[in-house]
Amino acid sequence: MNISNNELKNKGIMLGIYRHKKDQYKIFDEMSELKSLAETCGYHITQKFIQKRTTPHPQYYFGKGKLEEIMTQIDTKTSQAIICNDSISAVQKQKIEELTGFPVLDRFHIILSIFSQRAFSLEGKLQLKLAELQYQMPRLQGKGIEMSRQRGGIGTRGPGEMKLEQDRRHIKQEMGRIKRKLIKIKEQNNIRRKQRNTSEMPLVAVVGYTNAGKSSLVNAFIDISISGQDRKKVLFADQVFSSLEINFRKIMLPDKFEFLVLDTVGFIKKLPHELVEAFNTTLHEISYADLILNVIDGSSAHREMHEETTLQILSDIECDHIPILTVMNKRDLLSTNPAYLTNKESVQWISTKNSEDIKRLIGQIKDTLINYSRVKTFQIPYHRLDLLEYARKNGNITEIDYSENRVVFKGVFEEKAKKLNKWLVEEA
């Protein structure tokens, strides 16, 4: 299933279908994205062809006549590959290859190839293997029928039919084995999640379209953090899906305010359904976040589509109730500098290369977390002012009132700050 090194040297052409006139503008975005995905796999896209059809042709994806016409418009002497914007059947792949003489890939193959290169954890590898088997299962029938016609008579079972049953049984067994392993890994993840939750440290999830600059932003947070732990930078590169792994880092600000940041896999439009389950399982950690940073490439011509896709995925995984701060990244790539704040207070323009931008964003993150966190109120006598310093070291004081007989302060504090429990008067 993985694309070979020989294929990676190929030039390629792309085929895409749109079904309704209202979808015509979307197909150009999808084809532009597919081109970027294919280039990540090492393909040089020379041409793209788009056809309006109610449904893909059951054998040739495009109509047979259109494919024959395309063959007259391309240079068949150079090495070529055909990449379809949708998932195709085994029959479609076979028929197109027979007609054109070129290897045929679809959107699933391209994305799976990238995912396979980026998955390093056992869980990620198992999820991708499961997705590959789910893709293969309905595509076994074509080969089985073809083989069964080689021999047989009335009432007999040909070798193709027997081979088909064997292949199906083997794939089902392998899928069952992988699912059992994933259940065990999920149980282990739940244990680690409970351990994180006991610290009551706020969790900030960094999400967004692939290659929007999420990992660069997390690394910028790490540069500001004064924590002696979790200083290791997260992997990033200027390419789609530079990493499929989720990463947690503890961030401690100079004023000792702490939060946990989660770097997630990049989102993408039109993800093949076989990969949706693996993709959503990876994103499950987002549902435990106190705040979501939706990072968008502000320099992209497709930024509105990227934001729409991200918000739709957050809704699909039932995370749209979590507070969201929209971060428009890469303002340094724009010819005109946008305002730091738009007319929406929840939108911030930044460049991860600008330390002042990061500090401003950190301040907004802190304010938002405090507003949505469980703020506790304490009342202490003046002879216990030592508890104020203790509170500052173990949390963040947001408000202090010095009255005649007592000091009342509010804030967000770590679970380990047990000395304060005696003086707790109410919870907001």
Secondary structure, 3 states (H helix, E strand, C coil): CCCCHHHHCCEEEEEEEECCHHHHHHHHHHHHHHHHHHHHCCCEEEEEEEEECCCCECCCECCHHHHHHHHCCCCCCCCEEEEECCCCCHHHHHHHHHHHCCCEEEHHHHHHHHHHHHCCCHHHHHHHHHHHHHHHHHHCHHHHHHHHCCCCCCCCCCHHHHHHHHHHHHHHHHHHHHHHHHHHHHHHHHHHHHHHHCCCCCEEEEEEECCCCHHHHHHHHHHHCCCCCCCCCCCCCCCCCCCCCCEEEEEECCCCCEEEEEECCCECCCCCHHHHHHHHHHHHHHHHCCEEEEEEECCCCCHHHHHHHHHHHHHHCCCCCCCEEEEEECHHHCCCCCCCECCCCCEEECCCCCHHHHHHHHHHHHHHHHHHCCCEEEEECHHHCHHHHHHHHCEEEEEEEECCCCEEEEEEECCCCHHHHHHEEEEC
